[in-house]
Amino acid sequence: MSQYLYTLDDKELAFPPHEFALIEPNGLIATGGDLHPKRLIQAYANGIFPWYSEADPLLWWSPNPRAILKISDLRVNRSLQKFVNKSPYTVSLNKDFSRVIDTCSDAPFRHDDTWIMPEMIQAYQQLHQLGYAHSIEVWQHDELVGGLYGVAINGFFSGESMFYKKTNASKIALIALVNLLNLKDIQFIDCQIQNPFLESMGVKEVARDEFLSLQQTAVNRPVEAEFWQSRRLQT
């Protein structure tokens, strides 16, 4: 069966239905458009995210299956729990979004090309200023040693990237995010695409239809803006 890839209109914000996403490459649903905040918010509100490299056009994705972390599935093994109990780190929310996304774009462990290019950094910084993109920072004294960032539309949080410079720092960031979202009875984190690290923390793949059902419930769960105010977090 032939497949058709949608090209987004520069003016219209609507995305095609999820069933039009390609089978190969998995989940590619559209190309083109821009990274204007209104388009990004529309995308995430519908479970779609941008992901592309410098040589590519702007690509939009809705993969099947989808990687999610159900809050109740977070996996903290005995050695990690011991580390958490005696952690040398402190954790904050939205204290330094710019440094987190900048460091994610050039993380010391990343050997391939980054998809977090300058135009994406600028776009997500705009989302942060509008109250939609958020960061978790992990500190050892005054040094930023780990963190993550993602996009929240009401009760739907879609994780974008994370980094670490010291042992377990990215795991601490994820644990802090889970504990934070649990305060609002948010049921899951969208992790987009599975990888070995995420799998080790309890992330599982679900069919796209199941994800979209969960996602639409979450995106319609109101969360007040004050919830994302910058502050220290507990792990």
Buried (B, 14 or more C-beta within 10 A) or exposed (E): EEEEBBEBEEEEBEBBEBEBBBEEEEBBBBBBBBBEBEBBBBBBBBBBBBBBEEEEEBBBBBBBBBBBBBBEEBEBEEEBEEBBEEBEBBBBBBBBBEEBBBBBBEBEEEEEEBBBBEEBBEBBBBBBEEEBBBBBBBBBEEEBBBBBBBBBBBBBBBBBBBBBBBEBBBBBBBBBBBBBBEEBEBBBBBBBBBEEBBBEBBBBBBEBEEBBEBBEEBBEBEBEEEBBEEEEBEB
